[in-house]
Amino acid sequence: MSFLLETPYGLWVAQPIIKAKGLSKKRRTIGEVMFQRLDEAQGRFADVLPKKAGGTLH
């Protein structure tokens, strides 16, 4: 599983670990999701959102 979030301030990606839940082989849970900024993204689906004028990320 992976997540990709685009904001006017850039692209953010996360790929959490999927863990087995208890003794069951079918039940699973998602580990902690840690987003990292992806500045090198290029291609057809990168930079889809318009840039905000004068906006900064704090």
Secondary structure, DSSP 8 states (H G I E B T S, - for coil): --EEEEETTEEEEE---EEE-TT-SS-EEE-----EEETT--STTSS-S---TT----
